[in-house]
Amino acid sequence: MTWDDLANQVLDKVLDTFDATDAVYYPSDAEEFPIRAALSKAYVEVAVGVGAPVSSMRPIALVKLADLDRRPLPDDEIEIHEIRYRIIDSQTDGEGGLTLVLNRIGDDDE
């Protein structure tokens, strides 16, 4: 068994542990396809710059990079629990997992 096989098994367990659900991924340049995603609405993003740190809460989804044909692009979307989100950032964990930072469609102005 290779390292990638082990990492893939761990990611499957993580997704199961955090109640991953069936979702639909909408690439901006291709047809949509099904994917599993674990949604968290309590991710706190902290930006540190000049002055006081600023934090905001954003929903995130954990997915397996292997389930995607490519890294997410701006304007890709995902639908989880019948709610559509725009992907505003993606962060790889270096082991095959990908955190998608989301913005609920319709909440773009917030």
C-alpha positions as CSV (number, residue, x, y, z in Angstrom):
1,M,0.0,0.0,0.0
2,T,1.4,3.4,-1.0
3,W,1.4,6.6,1.0
4,D,-1.2,8.0,-1.4
5,D,-3.5,5.0,-0.7
6,L,-3.1,5.6,3.1
7,A,-3.8,9.3,2.7
8,N,-6.9,8.6,0.6
9,Q,-8.2,6.1,3.3
10,V,-7.7,8.7,6.0
11,L,-9.5,11.4,4.0
12,D,-12.4,9.0,3.5
13,K,-12.6,8.5,7.3
14,V,-12.4,12.2,7.9
15,L,-15.2,12.8,5.5
16,D,-17.3,10.1,7.1
17,T,-16.5,11.5,10.6
18,F,-17.6,15.0,9.7
19,D,-20.8,13.8,8.0
20,A,-19.9,14.3,4.4
21,T,-22.9,14.4,2.2
22,D,-23.6,14.2,-1.5
23,A,-23.1,17.5,-3.2
24,V,-23.0,18.8,-6.8
25,Y,-19.9,20.6,-8.1
26,Y,-20.4,23.2,-10.8
27,P,-17.1,24.0,-12.6
28,S,-17.3,27.4,-14.4
29,D,-16.0,25.8,-17.6
30,A,-17.5,22.3,-17.7
31,E,-20.6,20.1,-16.8
32,E,-21.5,19.7,-13.1
33,F,-20.8,16.4,-11.4
34,P,-21.5,14.7,-8.0
35,I,-19.0,14.9,-5.2
36,R,-18.8,14.3,-1.4
37,A,-18.3,17.2,0.8
38,A,-18.2,17.9,4.6
39,L,-19.7,21.4,5.3
40,S,-18.7,23.5,8.3
41,K,-20.4,26.9,8.8
42,A,-18.1,27.9,11.7
43,Y,-14.8,28.5,10.0
44,V,-13.1,31.7,11.3
45,E,-10.8,33.5,8.9
46,V,-8.3,35.9,10.4
47,A,-6.5,38.6,8.4
48,V,-3.6,40.2,10.0
49,G,-2.2,43.4,8.5
50,V,-1.6,47.0,9.5
51,G,-3.8,47.8,12.5
52,A,-6.1,45.4,14.3
53,P,-6.6,41.8,13.1
54,V,-9.9,41.3,11.3
55,S,-11.8,38.0,11.5
56,S,-14.9,36.8,9.7
57,M,-16.9,33.6,9.6
58,R,-17.2,31.8,6.4
59,P,-18.6,28.4,5.5
60,I,-16.1,25.8,4.2
61,A,-16.3,22.4,2.6
62,L,-13.7,19.6,2.8
63,V,-13.4,17.6,-0.4
64,K,-10.9,15.2,-1.9
65,L,-8.7,16.7,-4.5
66,A,-8.8,13.4,-6.4
67,D,-12.6,13.8,-6.9
68,L,-11.9,17.0,-9.0
69,D,-10.5,17.1,-12.5
70,R,-8.5,20.3,-11.6
71,R,-8.1,22.8,-8.8
72,P,-11.1,25.1,-8.3
73,L,-11.3,28.2,-10.3
74,P,-12.9,31.6,-9.5
75,D,-16.6,31.3,-10.1
76,D,-16.8,27.5,-9.6
77,E,-19.8,26.6,-7.4
78,I,-20.9,23.8,-5.2
79,E,-24.3,22.9,-4.0
80,I,-24.6,21.3,-0.5
81,H,-27.9,20.6,1.2
82,E,-29.7,22.4,-1.6
83,I,-27.8,25.6,-0.9
84,R,-25.5,26.9,-3.7
85,Y,-22.1,28.4,-2.8
86,R,-19.5,30.2,-4.8
87,I,-15.9,29.0,-4.2
88,I,-13.8,32.0,-3.2
89,D,-10.6,30.2,-2.2
90,S,-9.2,26.7,-2.0
91,Q,-6.5,25.5,0.3
92,T,-4.8,22.1,-0.1
93,D,-3.6,20.2,2.9
94,G,-0.7,18.6,1.0
95,E,-2.1,15.1,1.4
96,G,-5.0,15.0,-1.0
97,G,-7.6,17.0,1.0
98,L,-8.9,20.4,-0.2
99,T,-10.7,23.0,1.9
100,L,-13.0,25.1,-0.2
101,V,-13.7,28.6,1.3
102,L,-17.3,29.4,0.3
103,N,-19.7,32.3,0.0
104,R,-23.4,31.5,-0.1
105,I,-24.8,32.8,-3.4
106,G,-27.0,35.7,-2.7
107,D,-24.7,36.8,0.2
108,D,-22.0,38.2,-2.1
109,D,-22.6,41.7,-0.8
110,E,-22.0,40.8,2.9
